[in-house]
Amino acid sequence: MEEKCVKCAKTVPWMVLMGNLTLSLFQIYIGYMAKSKGLVADGIHSGTDVVTTVMVIITVALSSHKDDKKYPWGLGKSEFLGAVFAYILLLGISIMILFDAIKVILSGVIHPPHMAAFFAAMVAIIANYILSSYGFCAGKKMNSPALIANAQENRSDMLSSIAVLIGVFAANIGFPILDALAAVLVGLMIGKSAVTLGLQAYKNLIDESLPGEKEKVIEKAVLQYREVKAVNFIHVRRVGQKAWIDMEIIIDPKRTVKEGHAICREIRQALMRRYGQIKDVTISFTCKEVPGVKGIKRELSIAR
């Protein structure tokens, strides 16, 4: 991992925090003065990102805690826990925005907002694009679910700001209801993002396995060793930015236990070198005839 990427990952959350805080206050103020329900809703959306960014800062700091006797697997799970909390908050905010916007629509008293809201939405689109780009870059480089989740929120903010931009413009050319409908759309977008990404964070929290294609990549790398006849299983658990791998390989029954140990150690070291996101690998091996079920002998060993 490049040193500049590590420094960037530490700086990005603070930059996003200040950006979202400034943007939220700006949107809510202009939205209130311009009487734009859509822009106010978008400003609240940006405000929730301030809370989620604070959670990112806290959980990323916790996840960097070194392994010890009390926490042998580290505190990487705190990133997923923080993400779940953030998305529950977002879901609550989306319900509040939807309720308020629908109430205005049902009342039938709707006035077009001032065009200042249009230019404010344009500023929000540009700002959210910049913030999300920095967040995605740092999150992918560091393999940080919290940073990526935060970047997703800024990207969602950008899309909702586009909806507000269209709504304000349409309201000023004779369709005043579209500003309130933009607020409804913002609420739905926040809710969808909260449910989808929140469920993914929850699955990571309860150790859902990696996608099949990623496990196949690991299996393919192991099968490159001619001593390995097959892979019985691969279990992977994510702990924040890192992954722990547990696997069992099948080797030739003519191999000795000492040779099996050596093969496991070699594979483990190769995987650790090749994939920087792997925290540790535990490999067991069994010796048996590969084609059939009848095994000549079975020996188990673990390399760590």
GILINKA-V510217 format. One record per backbone hydrogen bond with DSSP energy under -0.5 kcal/mol. CO is the residue of the C=O (numbers start at 1). NH is the residue of the N-H. If there is no record, write none. Layout:
BEGIN
CO:NH / CO:NH
END
This chain:
BEGIN
2:5 / 2:6 / 3:7 / 4:8 / 5:9 / 6:10 / 7:11 / 8:12 / 9:13 / 11:14 / 11:15 / 12:16 / 13:17 / 14:18 / 15:19 / 16:20 / 17:21 / 18:22 / 19:23 / 20:24 / 21:25 / 22:26 / 23:27 / 24:28 / 25:29 / 26:30 / 27:31 / 28:32 / 29:33 / 30:34 / 31:35 / 31:36 / 34:114 / 35:37 / 36:40 / 37:41 / 38:42 / 39:43 / 40:44 / 41:45 / 42:46 / 43:47 / 44:48 / 45:49 / 46:50 / 47:50 / 47:51 / 48:52 / 49:53 / 50:54 / 51:55 / 52:56 / 53:57 / 54:58 / 55:59 / 56:60 / 57:61 / 58:62 / 59:63 / 60:64 / 62:65 / 65:75 / 71:68 / 71:74 / 73:76 / 75:78 / 76:79 / 76:80 / 77:81 / 78:82 / 79:83 / 80:84 / 81:85 / 82:86 / 83:87 / 84:88 / 85:89 / 86:90 / 87:91 / 88:92 / 89:93 / 90:94 / 91:95 / 92:96 / 93:97 / 94:98 / 95:99 / 96:100 / 97:101 / 98:102 / 99:103 / 100:104 / 101:105 / 102:106 / 103:107 / 104:108 / 105:108 / 108:110 / 114:117 / 115:118 / 115:119 / 116:120 / 117:121 / 118:122 / 119:123 / 120:124 / 121:125 / 122:126 / 123:127 / 124:128 / 125:129 / 126:130 / 127:131 / 128:132 / 129:133 / 130:134 / 131:135 / 132:136 / 133:137 / 134:138 / 135:139 / 136:140 / 137:141 / 138:142 / 139:143 / 139:144 / 143:145 / 144:148 / 145:149 / 146:150 / 147:151 / 148:152 / 149:153 / 150:154 / 151:155 / 152:156 / 153:157 / 154:158 / 155:159 / 156:160 / 157:161 / 158:162 / 159:163 / 160:164 / 161:165 / 162:166 / 163:167 / 164:168 / 165:169 / 166:170 / 167:171 / 168:172 / 170:173 / 170:175 / 171:174 / 175:178 / 176:179 / 176:180 / 177:181 / 178:182 / 179:183 / 180:184 / 181:185 / 182:186 / 183:187 / 184:188 / 185:189 / 186:190 / 187:191 / 188:192 / 189:193 / 190:194 / 191:195 / 192:196 / 193:197 / 193:198 / 194:198 / 195:199 / 196:200 / 197:201 / 198:202 / 199:203 / 200:204 / 201:205 / 202:206 / 203:208 / 204:207 / 211:214 / 211:215 / 212:216 / 213:217 / 214:218 / 215:219 / 216:220 / 217:221 / 218:222 / 219:223 / 221:224 / 222:225 / 224:226 / 225:228 / 227:229 / 227:252 / 230:232 / 230:250 / 233:248 / 235:246 / 237:244 / 239:242 / 242:239 / 243:279 / 243:280 / 244:237 / 245:282 / 246:235 / 247:284 / 248:232 / 248:233 / 249:251 / 249:286 / 250:229 / 250:230 / 251:288 / 252:255 / 256:260 / 257:261 / 258:262 / 259:263 / 260:264 / 261:265 / 262:266 / 263:267 / 264:268 / 265:269 / 266:270 / 267:271 / 268:272 / 269:273 / 270:274 / 271:275 / 274:276 / 275:278 / 277:243 / 277:279 / 280:245 / 281:283 / 282:247 / 283:303 / 284:249 / 285:301 / 286:251 / 286:288 / 301:285 / 303:283
END
